[in-house]
Amino acid sequence: MKKIITLIVIIVCGTLYFFNGDIGIEDITGSVVQNDVQYYIEDDGDVQVFFCPHQDCEGELVSFIESAEESIHCALFDVGLKSVQDILDKKEQQIDVKIVTDNDYLHKFDRPFVKTDTWGLQHNKFCIIDGKKVSTGSMNPTNNGAHKNNNNLVLINSDVFAQNYEDEFQEMWNGTFKKGNQVQNPSVRVGKTIISTYFCPEDNCAYHVKEELKKATESIHFMVFSFTHDGIGNIVLLKHLDNITIQGVMEARQVTKYSEFQRLEYQGVDVVKDGNKNNLHHKVFIIDKETVITGSFNPSEGGDTRNDENMLIIHDREIASLFLEEFEKVRIEANN
């Protein structure tokens, strides 16, 4: 069931009151700020989260793809898991299978695909099944992605949410990379979980990360593969100066002169290098223990302006608690 949650605006003495049909007053302000207006479409469905390598991300993804009855449309930076290749081969004989990949990995595909151009990456890791459900997150379906690197896999069952991804897929399938239309329904309530979806570069992912971080009143936890975006780093530093609890873990091999690591550490932010002998591959911020930012988008200029990426902002305390548990595991490993 889909339902549009309407917004009622009442002007009293020159002040705008924003009401949301389900949860009451969202904001009272004399000016309109883009992210302050809560507008979303409601849809039945559910959200599942898995963390690699200590959960069976490979098995979950294979089962997810195997459930397809009509179509499989994937935008994958890389594929290395034989199990995923095999199920795609099998399904291609039965239903519509289309793959968009990065040009560096075209040799792995003998099925219909579209390659990206050579400037920037097709860095997504998502599949749309039957136009009704989506797999996404930070995990590339490779042996390292599923069994060695720290990653997350998010499975979302929602027609409306899936349509956002299908629209993006069709743009790339028809040759439009690193541009295109902005997402039509950026915010969807799937069951009790509100999820905002953005595709880079056209949806300005870094802007939305910064706006979400600005809302933090208690804490920001992050675990990130590559963090080189100065604007996002600035917001983290400002929140640190506001005495917000900040804790971060960053992939050790990505700590270069371009990384935000040194500047955050110098200013006293509690940030450490990861302890995985392979890679910390998450792209995650957890805000006030209730909001999670994840997806394929690294907080970097390349992720924001050059690559095809996707990013989720998930508002759900239970899901945030799962990501916090993963953060603590990653942090313990880093400190050891």
QUILINVEN-V391485 format. One record per backbone hydrogen bond with DSSP energy under -1.0 kcal/mol. NH is the residue of the N-H (numbers start at 1). CO is the residue of the C=O. If there is no record, write none. Layout:
nh co
NH CO
NH CO
//
This chain:
nh co
3 42
5 40
8 19
10 17
12 15
15 12
16 29
17 10
18 27
19 8
20 24
21 6
24 20
26 18
27 18
29 16
36 33
41 187
42 3
43 189
48 155
50 153
52 151
55 51
57 55
60 56
61 57
62 58
63 59
64 60
65 61
66 62
67 63
68 65
72 96
73 128
74 98
75 126
76 100
77 124
80 141
81 141
85 81
86 82
87 83
88 84
89 85
90 86
91 87
92 88
94 91
95 91
96 70
98 72
99 112
100 74
101 114
105 102
108 105
109 106
114 99
123 121
123 308
126 75
127 135
128 73
129 133
130 71
132 129
133 129
134 156
135 127
136 154
138 152
139 152
142 140
146 142
147 143
148 144
149 144
150 279
151 52
153 50
154 136
155 48
156 134
157 46
158 132
162 158
163 159
164 160
165 161
166 162
167 163
168 164
169 165
170 166
171 167
172 168
173 169
174 170
175 172
176 171
188 195
189 41
190 193
191 43
193 190
194 315
195 188
196 313
197 186
198 311
200 309
203 199
204 201
208 204
209 205
210 206
211 207
212 208
213 209
214 210
216 213
220 245
221 286
222 247
223 284
224 249
225 282
228 299
229 299
233 229
234 230
235 231
236 232
237 233
238 234
239 235
240 236
241 237
242 238
243 240
244 239
245 218
247 220
248 270
249 222
250 272
251 224
254 251
255 252
256 254
259 256
260 227
264 260
265 261
266 262
267 263
268 265
269 264
271 269
272 248
274 250
281 150
284 223
285 293
286 221
287 291
288 219
290 287
291 287
292 314
293 285
294 312
296 310
297 310
300 298
304 300
305 301
306 302
307 302
308 121
309 200
311 198
312 294
313 196
314 292
315 194
316 290
320 316
321 317
322 318
323 319
324 320
325 321
326 322
327 323
328 324
329 325
330 326
331 327
332 328
333 329
334 330
335 331
336 332
//
